[in-house]
Amino acid sequence: MVNHHNKRGRPFSGKTPAKNDLVRLYVKRGKSIREVAEALCCSKDMVSRALKACESQARTKAKRSKLRKYPLVVLKAGVKRKGKRGLARNIGVDESTLRHHLIVRKAEK
């Protein structure tokens, strides 16, 4: 079977989310791309493409990490007591995620 379409992949389906909805949910409320997609009844890929189209930068993983709710001094104290692996297990994140988060937070200072 020959595909006569100019573009590869699945054909586009559905409506593109409105820019004001994206800004409201993703930027102002800080929801994840998946949460925005669920709220707007579209795919996460469509939300991601719409964010790129309206030139809204995706937040870095460090900015949306659940580790953000812990102050840096608390994380460092936890690492001293339990080590990186132990603290990561307690918090429920991967050890490499914790390591990266500590590096990023230290660089932000």
The first five atom37 places (N, CA, C, CB, O) and aatype in JSON, in Angstrom:
{
  "aatype": [12, 19, 2, 8, 8, 2, 11, 1, 7, 1, 14, 13, 15, 7, 11, 16, 14, 0, 11, 2, 3, 10, 19, 1, 10, 18, 19, 11, 1, 7, 11, 15, 9, 1, 6, 19, 0, 6, 0, 10, 4, 4, 15, 11, 3, 12, 19, 15, 1, 0, 10, 11, 0, 4, 6, 15, 5, 0, 1, 16, 11, 0, 11, 1, 15, 11, 10, 1, 11, 18, 14, 10, 19, 19, 10, 11, 0, 7, 19, 11, 1, 11, 7, 11, 1, 7, 10, 0, 1, 2, 9, 7, 19, 3, 6, 15, 16, 10, 1, 8, 8, 10, 9, 19, 1, 11, 0, 6, 11],
  "atom_mask": [
    [1, 1, 1, 1, 1],
    [1, 1, 1, 1, 1],
    [1, 1, 1, 1, 1],
    [1, 1, 1, 1, 1],
    [1, 1, 1, 1, 1],
    [1, 1, 1, 1, 1],
    [1, 1, 1, 1, 1],
    [1, 1, 1, 1, 1],
    [1, 1, 1, 0, 1],
    [1, 1, 1, 1, 1],
    [1, 1, 1, 1, 1],
    [1, 1, 1, 1, 1],
    [1, 1, 1, 1, 1],
    [1, 1, 1, 0, 1],
    [1, 1, 1, 1, 1],
    [1, 1, 1, 1, 1],
    [1, 1, 1, 1, 1],
    [1, 1, 1, 1, 1],
    [1, 1, 1, 1, 1],
    [1, 1, 1, 1, 1],
    [1, 1, 1, 1, 1],
    [1, 1, 1, 1, 1],
    [1, 1, 1, 1, 1],
    [1, 1, 1, 1, 1],
    [1, 1, 1, 1, 1],
    [1, 1, 1, 1, 1],
    [1, 1, 1, 1, 1],
    [1, 1, 1, 1, 1],
    [1, 1, 1, 1, 1],
    [1, 1, 1, 0, 1],
    [1, 1, 1, 1, 1],
    [1, 1, 1, 1, 1],
    [1, 1, 1, 1, 1],
    [1, 1, 1, 1, 1],
    [1, 1, 1, 1, 1],
    [1, 1, 1, 1, 1],
    [1, 1, 1, 1, 1],
    [1, 1, 1, 1, 1],
    [1, 1, 1, 1, 1],
    [1, 1, 1, 1, 1],
    [1, 1, 1, 1, 1],
    [1, 1, 1, 1, 1],
    [1, 1, 1, 1, 1],
    [1, 1, 1, 1, 1],
    [1, 1, 1, 1, 1],
    [1, 1, 1, 1, 1],
    [1, 1, 1, 1, 1],
    [1, 1, 1, 1, 1],
    [1, 1, 1, 1, 1],
    [1, 1, 1, 1, 1],
    [1, 1, 1, 1, 1],
    [1, 1, 1, 1, 1],
    [1, 1, 1, 1, 1],
    [1, 1, 1, 1, 1],
    [1, 1, 1, 1, 1],
    [1, 1, 1, 1, 1],
    [1, 1, 1, 1, 1],
    [1, 1, 1, 1, 1],
    [1, 1, 1, 1, 1],
    [1, 1, 1, 1, 1],
    [1, 1, 1, 1, 1],
    [1, 1, 1, 1, 1],
    [1, 1, 1, 1, 1],
    [1, 1, 1, 1, 1],
    [1, 1, 1, 1, 1],
    [1, 1, 1, 1, 1],
    [1, 1, 1, 1, 1],
    [1, 1, 1, 1, 1],
    [1, 1, 1, 1, 1],
    [1, 1, 1, 1, 1],
    [1, 1, 1, 1, 1],
    [1, 1, 1, 1, 1],
    [1, 1, 1, 1, 1],
    [1, 1, 1, 1, 1],
    [1, 1, 1, 1, 1],
    [1, 1, 1, 1, 1],
    [1, 1, 1, 1, 1],
    [1, 1, 1, 0, 1],
    [1, 1, 1, 1, 1],
    [1, 1, 1, 1, 1],
    [1, 1, 1, 1, 1],
    [1, 1, 1, 1, 1],
    [1, 1, 1, 0, 1],
    [1, 1, 1, 1, 1],
    [1, 1, 1, 1, 1],
    [1, 1, 1, 0, 1],
    [1, 1, 1, 1, 1],
    [1, 1, 1, 1, 1],
    [1, 1, 1, 1, 1],
    [1, 1, 1, 1, 1],
    [1, 1, 1, 1, 1],
    [1, 1, 1, 0, 1],
    [1, 1, 1, 1, 1],
    [1, 1, 1, 1, 1],
    [1, 1, 1, 1, 1],
    [1, 1, 1, 1, 1],
    [1, 1, 1, 1, 1],
    [1, 1, 1, 1, 1],
    [1, 1, 1, 1, 1],
    [1, 1, 1, 1, 1],
    [1, 1, 1, 1, 1],
    [1, 1, 1, 1, 1],
    [1, 1, 1, 1, 1],
    [1, 1, 1, 1, 1],
    [1, 1, 1, 1, 1],
    [1, 1, 1, 1, 1],
    [1, 1, 1, 1, 1],
    [1, 1, 1, 1, 1],
    [1, 1, 1, 1, 1]
  ],
  "atom_positions": [
    [[0.84, -1.17, 0.0], [0.0, 0.0, 0.0], [0.89, 1.24, 0.0], [-0.96, 0.0, 1.22], [1.83, 1.33, 0.79]],
    [[0.62, 2.16, -0.85], [1.42, 3.37, -0.99], [0.72, 4.51, -0.26], [1.64, 3.73, -2.49], [-0.49, 4.72, -0.42]],
    [[1.48, 5.23, 0.55], [0.95, 6.38, 1.28], [1.23, 7.63, 0.45], [1.58, 6.49, 2.71], [2.39, 7.94, 0.18]],
    [[0.2, 8.34, 0.06], [0.35, 9.51, -0.79], [0.35, 10.83, -0.02], [-0.75, 9.53, -1.82], [0.22, 11.9, -0.61]],
    [[0.48, 10.76, 1.29], [0.5, 11.97, 2.09], [1.89, 12.59, 2.07], [0.06, 11.68, 3.55], [2.88, 11.89, 1.92]],
    [[1.95, 13.91, 2.21], [3.24, 14.59, 2.23], [3.98, 14.41, 3.54], [3.05, 16.06, 1.96], [5.21, 14.41, 3.57]],
    [[3.23, 14.25, 4.62], [3.84, 14.14, 5.94], [3.8, 12.71, 6.43], [3.14, 15.06, 6.94], [2.93, 11.93, 6.05]],
    [[4.76, 12.38, 7.26], [4.8, 11.05, 7.86], [3.98, 11.03, 9.14], [6.24, 10.62, 8.15], [3.59, 12.08, 9.65]],
    [[3.72, 9.84, 9.65], [3.04, 9.7, 10.93], [1.53, 9.74, 10.79], [0.0, 0.0, 0.0], [0.97, 9.7, 9.69]],
    [[0.91, 9.83, 11.94], [-0.56, 9.85, 11.97], [-1.1, 11.15, 11.43], [-1.07, 9.63, 13.39], [-0.48, 12.2, 11.57]],
    [[-2.26, 11.07, 10.81], [-2.89, 12.31, 10.36], [-3.37, 13.12, 11.56], [-4.07, 12.01, 9.4], [-3.7, 12.56, 12.6]],
    [[-3.4, 14.42, 11.41], [-3.82, 15.32, 12.46], [-5.28, 15.11, 12.75], [-3.55, 16.78, 12.08], [-6.1, 15.04, 11.83]],
    [[-5.62, 15.01, 14.01], [-7.03, 14.88, 14.38], [-7.29, 15.69, 15.63], [-7.43, 13.39, 14.59], [-6.44, 15.76, 16.52]],
    [[-8.44, 16.3, 15.71], [-8.81, 17.06, 16.89], [-8.47, 18.53, 16.76], [0.0, 0.0, 0.0], [-7.82, 18.96, 15.81]],
    [[-8.93, 19.29, 17.75], [-8.67, 20.72, 17.76], [-7.39, 21.02, 18.52], [-9.86, 21.48, 18.37], [-7.05, 20.34, 19.49]],
    [[-6.7, 22.05, 18.07], [-5.52, 22.51, 18.78], [-6.0, 23.32, 19.98], [-4.58, 23.35, 17.86], [-6.89, 24.16, 19.83]],
    [[-5.41, 23.1, 21.17], [-5.84, 23.86, 22.34], [-5.6, 25.36, 22.16], [-5.1, 23.36, 23.59], [-4.61, 25.76, 21.54]],
    [[-6.49, 26.17, 22.69], [-6.37, 27.63, 22.59], [-5.21, 28.11, 23.46], [-7.7, 28.33, 23.02], [-4.92, 27.55, 24.51]],
    [[-4.55, 29.15, 22.98], [-3.38, 29.68, 23.68], [-3.74, 30.13, 25.1], [-2.78, 30.86, 22.9], [-2.99, 29.88, 26.04]],
    [[-4.89, 30.79, 25.26], [-5.26, 31.27, 26.6], [-5.51, 30.11, 27.57], [-6.51, 32.15, 26.51], [-5.23, 30.24, 28.76]],
    [[-6.03, 28.97, 27.08], [-6.2, 27.79, 27.93], [-4.86, 27.21, 28.33], [-7.04, 26.72, 27.21], [-4.66, 26.8, 29.47]],
    [[-3.93, 27.18, 27.37], [-2.59, 26.66, 27.67], [-1.89, 27.52, 28.72], [-1.74, 26.6, 26.39], [-1.3, 27.01, 29.67]],
    [[-1.96, 28.83, 28.54], [-1.3, 29.75, 29.48], [-1.94, 29.62, 30.86], [-1.4, 31.21, 28.98], [-1.24, 29.58, 31.88]],
    [[-3.26, 29.55, 30.89], [-3.96, 29.45, 32.17], [-3.58, 28.18, 32.94], [-5.47, 29.49, 31.94], [-3.28, 28.23, 34.13]],
    [[-3.6, 27.05, 32.25], [-3.35, 25.78, 32.92], [-1.87, 25.46, 33.11], [-3.99, 24.67, 32.13], [-1.45, 25.06, 34.2]],
    [[-1.09, 25.64, 32.06], [0.31, 25.22, 32.1], [1.2, 26.25, 32.79], [0.82, 24.97, 30.68], [2.02, 25.9, 33.64]],
    [[1.05, 27.51, 32.44], [1.94, 28.54, 32.97], [1.47, 29.03, 34.33], [2.02, 29.72, 32.0], [2.24, 29.01, 35.3]],
    [[0.22, 29.47, 34.42], [-0.25, 30.09, 35.67], [-0.54, 29.08, 36.76], [-1.49, 30.88, 35.4], [-0.19, 29.31, 37.92]],
    [[-1.17, 27.96, 36.42], [-1.5, 26.96, 37.44], [-0.41, 25.92, 37.64], [-2.79, 26.27, 37.08], [-0.45, 25.16, 38.61]],
    [[0.56, 25.87, 36.74], [1.69, 24.97, 36.89], [1.36, 23.5, 36.69], [0.0, 0.0, 0.0], [2.05, 22.62, 37.21]],
    [[0.31, 23.21, 35.92], [-0.06, 21.82, 35.67], [0.9, 21.2, 34.66], [-1.52, 21.72, 35.15], [1.51, 21.91, 33.86]],
    [[1.03, 19.89, 34.71], [1.9, 19.19, 33.77], [1.23, 19.13, 32.4], [2.23, 17.77, 34.28], [0.04, 19.41, 32.27]],
    [[2.0, 18.78, 31.39], [1.46, 18.66, 30.03], [0.38, 17.59, 30.01], [2.58, 18.32, 29.01], [-0.64, 17.76, 29.33]],
    [[0.58, 16.5, 30.73], [-0.44, 15.44, 30.78], [-1.72, 15.93, 31.43], [0.1, 14.23, 31.55], [-2.82, 15.64, 30.96]],
    [[-1.58, 16.69, 32.52], [-2.77, 17.23, 33.2], [-3.52, 18.22, 32.3], [-2.38, 17.9, 34.52], [-4.75, 18.23, 32.28]],
    [[-2.77, 19.04, 31.57], [-3.4, 19.99, 30.65], [-4.13, 19.23, 29.55], [-2.33, 20.94, 30.03], [-5.27, 19.57, 29.2]],
    [[-3.49, 18.2, 29.01], [-4.12, 17.4, 27.95], [-5.41, 16.76, 28.44], [-3.15, 16.31, 27.45], [-6.4, 16.72, 27.72]],
    [[-5.39, 16.25, 29.65], [-6.59, 15.63, 30.21], [-7.7, 16.67, 30.39], [-6.27, 14.95, 31.56], [-8.86, 16.4, 30.09]],
    [[-7.33, 17.85, 30.89], [-8.32, 18.9, 31.12], [-8.93, 19.41, 29.82], [-7.69, 20.07, 31.88], [-10.11, 19.77, 29.77]],
    [[-8.13, 19.44, 28.75], [-8.59, 19.96, 27.46], [-9.06, 18.86, 26.5], [-7.49, 20.77, 26.81], [-9.4, 19.14, 25.35]],
    [[-9.07, 17.62, 26.98], [-9.52, 16.46, 26.18], [-8.76, 16.34, 24.87], [-11.01, 16.57, 25.9], [-9.37, 16.22, 23.8]],
    [[-7.45, 16.36, 24.95], [-6.62, 16.14, 23.76], [-5.37, 15.36, 24.19], [-6.24, 17.49, 23.07], [-5.2, 15.06, 25.37]],
    [[-4.52, 15.05, 23.24], [-3.32, 14.27, 23.57], [-2.22, 15.17, 24.12], [-2.82, 13.53, 22.33], [-2.21, 16.38, 23.9]],
    [[-1.3, 14.54, 24.86], [-0.19, 15.32, 25.41], [0.72, 15.81, 24.29], [0.62, 14.47, 26.41], [1.34, 16.86, 24.42]],
    [[0.8, 15.06, 23.21], [1.6, 15.5, 22.06], [1.01, 16.75, 21.44], [1.71, 14.38, 21.01], [1.74, 17.65, 21.02]],
    [[-0.32, 16.81, 21.38], [-0.98, 17.98, 20.81], [-0.72, 19.21, 21.69], [-2.5, 17.73, 20.66], [-0.5, 20.31, 21.18]],
    [[-0.76, 19.02, 23.02], [-0.48, 20.13, 23.93], [0.96, 20.58, 23.76], [-0.74, 19.72, 25.4], [1.24, 21.78, 23.72]],
    [[1.87, 19.64, 23.66], [3.28, 19.97, 23.49], [3.51, 20.76, 22.2], [4.14, 18.7, 23.48], [4.23, 21.75, 22.19]],
    [[2.88, 20.31, 21.1], [3.02, 21.01, 19.82], [2.42, 22.42, 19.9], [2.35, 20.21, 18.69], [2.97, 23.37, 19.36]],
    [[1.28, 22.53, 20.58], [0.62, 23.84, 20.71], [1.47, 24.79, 21.55], [-0.77, 23.67, 21.35], [1.53, 25.99, 21.26]],
    [[2.13, 24.27, 22.58], [3.02, 25.1, 23.39], [4.19, 25.62, 22.56], [3.55, 24.31, 24.61], [4.58, 26.78, 22.66]],
    [[4.73, 24.74, 21.72], [5.83, 25.16, 20.85], [5.36, 26.19, 19.83], [6.44, 23.95, 20.12], [6.07, 27.15, 19.53]],
    [[4.16, 25.98, 19.31], [3.61, 26.89, 18.3], [3.36, 28.29, 18.87], [2.31, 26.33, 17.73], [3.55, 29.29, 18.18]],
    [[2.95, 28.36, 20.13], [2.7, 29.68, 20.73], [3.94, 30.18, 21.47], [1.49, 29.62, 21.68], [3.87, 31.13, 22.26]],
    [[5.06, 29.53, 21.21], [6.38, 29.93, 21.73], [6.43, 29.98, 23.25], [6.76, 31.27, 21.18], [7.16, 30.79, 23.82]],
    [[5.67, 29.12, 23.9], [5.74, 29.0, 25.35], [6.72, 27.9, 25.67], [4.33, 28.72, 25.97], [6.55, 26.76, 25.23]],
    [[7.73, 28.22, 26.43], [8.76, 27.25, 26.77], [8.22, 26.21, 27.75], [10.0, 27.96, 27.36], [7.51, 26.55, 28.69]],
    [[8.56, 24.96, 27.53], [8.23, 23.92, 28.49], [9.11, 24.14, 29.71], [8.42, 22.49, 27.88], [10.28, 24.51, 29.6]],
    [[8.54, 23.9, 30.88], [9.33, 24.04, 32.1], [10.36, 22.93, 32.15], [8.43, 24.02, 33.36], [10.12, 21.83, 31.66]],
    [[11.51, 23.22, 32.75], [12.51, 22.17, 32.91], [12.01, 21.18, 33.93], [13.88, 22.76, 33.32], [11.15, 21.51, 34.76]],
    [[12.53, 19.98, 33.89], [12.09, 18.97, 34.84], [12.4, 19.38, 36.26], [12.75, 17.63, 34.53], [11.63, 19.09, 37.18]],
    [[13.51, 20.07, 36.46], [13.87, 20.51, 37.81], [12.83, 21.49, 38.35], [15.25, 21.16, 37.81], [12.6, 21.52, 39.56]],
    [[12.22, 22.28, 37.5], [11.24, 23.26, 37.96], [9.89, 22.62, 38.28], [11.05, 24.34, 36.9], [9.1, 23.2, 39.03]],
    [[9.62, 21.43, 37.73], [8.32, 20.81, 38.01], [8.47, 19.56, 38.88], [7.63, 20.44, 36.69], [7.49, 18.86, 39.14]],
    [[9.67, 19.28, 39.32], [9.92, 18.11, 40.14], [9.25, 18.21, 41.49], [11.41, 17.91, 40.32], [9.13, 19.29, 42.06]],
    [[8.8, 17.06, 42.0], [8.21, 17.08, 43.34], [9.27, 17.33, 44.4], [7.48, 15.78, 43.63], [8.93, 17.57, 45.56]],
    [[10.54, 17.27, 44.04], [11.6, 17.6, 44.97], [11.64, 19.09, 45.27], [12.94, 17.15, 44.41], [12.25, 19.51, 46.25]],
    [[10.99, 19.9, 44.43], [10.96, 21.35, 44.61], [10.3, 21.76, 45.92], [10.24, 22.0, 43.45], [10.61, 22.82, 46.47]],
    [[9.4, 20.91, 46.43], [8.69, 21.3, 47.65], [9.57, 21.17, 48.9], [7.44, 20.46, 47.82], [9.2, 21.66, 49.97]],
    [[10.72, 20.52, 48.76], [11.64, 20.38, 49.89], [12.71, 21.46, 49.82], [12.29, 18.97, 49.9], [13.34, 21.64, 48.78]],
    [[12.92, 22.18, 50.92], [14.01, 23.16, 50.92], [15.35, 22.45, 50.74], [14.02, 23.98, 52.24], [15.51, 21.29, 51.14]],
    [[16.29, 23.13, 50.14], [17.6, 22.53, 49.84], [18.3, 22.05, 51.11], [18.48, 23.54, 49.11], [18.93, 21.0, 51.1]],
    [[18.19, 22.8, 52.2], [18.85, 22.39, 53.45], [18.27, 21.08, 53.97], [18.71, 23.49, 54.52], [18.99, 20.27, 54.55]],
    [[16.97, 20.87, 53.79], [16.32, 19.63, 54.23], [16.84, 18.45, 53.4], [14.78, 19.73, 54.11], [17.11, 17.38, 53.93]],
    [[16.97, 18.66, 52.09], [17.49, 17.6, 51.22], [18.93, 17.25, 51.59], [17.41, 18.02, 49.74], [19.29, 16.07, 51.66]],
    [[19.74, 18.27, 51.82], [21.14, 18.02, 52.19], [21.25, 17.29, 53.52], [21.92, 19.35, 52.26], [22.08, 16.39, 53.67]],
    [[20.41, 17.67, 54.49], [20.41, 16.98, 55.79], [19.99, 15.52, 55.63], [19.48, 17.69, 56.79], [20.55, 14.62, 56.26]],
    [[18.99, 15.29, 54.77], [18.54, 13.93, 54.51], [19.61, 13.09, 53.85], [0.0, 0.0, 0.0], [19.74, 11.9, 54.14]],
    [[20.39, 13.7, 52.96], [21.48, 12.98, 52.3], [22.55, 12.62, 53.33], [22.1, 13.83, 51.16], [23.12, 11.53, 53.27]],
    [[22.83, 13.53, 54.26], [23.82, 13.23, 55.31], [23.38, 12.06, 56.17], [24.06, 14.47, 56.18], [24.18, 11.2, 56.52]],
    [[22.08, 12.03, 56.53], [21.57, 10.98, 57.4], [21.42, 9.63, 56.69], [20.23, 11.39, 57.97], [21.84, 8.6, 57.22]],
    [[20.85, 9.65, 55.51], [20.47, 8.4, 54.85], [21.25, 8.08, 53.59], [19.03, 8.44, 54.52], [21.17, 6.97, 53.06]],
    [[22.0, 9.06, 53.1], [22.68, 8.89, 51.82], [21.71, 9.2, 50.69], [0.0, 0.0, 0.0], [20.51, 9.29, 50.9]],
    [[22.25, 9.36, 49.5], [21.4, 9.73, 48.35], [20.4, 8.63, 48.01], [22.26, 10.04, 47.13], [19.24, 8.9, 47.72]],
    [[20.87, 7.4, 48.04], [19.98, 6.29, 47.69], [18.83, 6.16, 48.69], [20.76, 4.98, 47.63], [17.67, 6.01, 48.29]],
    [[19.15, 6.23, 49.98], [18.13, 6.1, 51.02], [17.11, 7.23, 50.98], [0.0, 0.0, 0.0], [15.91, 6.99, 51.1]],
    [[17.59, 8.46, 50.8], [16.69, 9.6, 50.73], [15.8, 9.51, 49.49], [17.48, 10.91, 50.72], [14.6, 9.79, 49.55]],
    [[16.39, 9.13, 48.37], [15.61, 9.0, 47.13], [14.5, 7.97, 47.31], [16.52, 8.6, 45.96], [13.38, 8.19, 46.86]],
    [[14.8, 6.86, 47.95], [13.77, 5.84, 48.19], [12.66, 6.38, 49.08], [14.4, 4.59, 48.84], [11.48, 6.15, 48.82]],
    [[13.05, 7.11, 50.15], [12.04, 7.67, 51.06], [11.12, 8.65, 50.36], [12.72, 8.35, 52.24], [9.91, 8.65, 50.59]],
    [[11.68, 9.49, 49.5], [10.89, 10.5, 48.81], [10.08, 9.88, 47.68], [11.8, 11.61, 48.26], [9.01, 10.38, 47.32]],
    [[10.6, 8.79, 47.11], [9.89, 8.12, 46.02], [10.34, 8.58, 44.65], [0.0, 0.0, 0.0], [9.55, 8.6, 43.7]],
    [[11.64, 8.95, 44.54], [12.2, 9.33, 43.25], [13.43, 8.46, 42.97], [12.57, 10.84, 43.22], [13.96, 7.81, 43.87]],
    [[13.85, 8.48, 41.74], [15.05, 7.75, 41.36], [16.27, 8.46, 41.93], [15.15, 7.62, 39.84], [16.29, 9.68, 42.06]],
    [[17.29, 7.69, 42.26], [18.52, 8.27, 42.82], [19.16, 9.27, 41.86], [19.52, 7.15, 43.15], [19.67, 10.3, 42.3]],
    [[19.15, 8.98, 40.57], [19.74, 9.89, 39.59], [18.95, 11.2, 39.52], [19.81, 9.23, 38.2], [19.52, 12.26, 39.27]],
    [[17.63, 11.12, 39.73], [16.8, 12.32, 39.76], [17.2, 13.21, 40.92], [15.31, 11.94, 39.84], [17.32, 14.42, 40.78]],
    [[17.4, 12.6, 42.09], [17.82, 13.35, 43.27], [19.18, 14.0, 43.03], [17.86, 12.43, 44.51], [19.38, 15.17, 43.35]],
    [[20.12, 13.24, 42.49], [21.46, 13.8, 42.21], [21.37, 15.0, 41.28], [22.38, 12.72, 41.6], [21.96, 16.04, 41.54]],
    [[20.64, 14.84, 40.2], [20.5, 15.93, 39.23], [19.83, 17.14, 39.87], [19.69, 15.46, 37.99], [20.25, 18.27, 39.65]],
    [[18.81, 16.9, 40.66], [18.08, 17.98, 41.32], [19.02, 18.77, 42.25], [16.88, 17.42, 42.11], [18.98, 20.0, 42.27]],
    [[19.84, 18.07, 43.0], [20.77, 18.75, 43.91], [21.77, 19.61, 43.13], [21.51, 17.71, 44.77], [22.11, 20.71, 43.56]],
    [[22.23, 19.11, 42.02], [23.17, 19.88, 41.18], [22.5, 21.13, 40.64], [23.7, 19.02, 40.01], [23.07, 22.22, 40.69]],
    [[21.29, 20.99, 40.12], [20.56, 22.13, 39.54], [20.24, 23.17, 40.61], [19.27, 21.65, 38.87], [20.42, 24.37, 40.39]],
    [[19.78, 22.72, 41.77], [19.43, 23.65, 42.84], [20.67, 24.38, 43.36], [18.74, 22.9, 44.0], [20.61, 25.57, 43.68]],
    [[21.78, 23.66, 43.43], [23.04, 24.29, 43.88], [23.48, 25.36, 42.9], [24.15, 23.22, 44.06], [23.98, 26.41, 43.3]],
    [[23.31, 25.09, 41.61], [23.7, 26.05, 40.56], [22.79, 27.28, 40.55], [23.66, 25.36, 39.17], [23.21, 28.35, 40.12]],
    [[21.55, 27.14, 41.02], [20.61, 28.26, 41.04], [20.97, 29.31, 42.07], [19.21, 27.76, 41.31], [20.6, 30.48, 41.94]],
    [[21.69, 28.9, 43.09], [22.04, 29.84, 44.16], [22.9, 30.97, 43.7], [22.74, 29.13, 45.26], [23.27, 31.83, 44.5]]
  ]
}
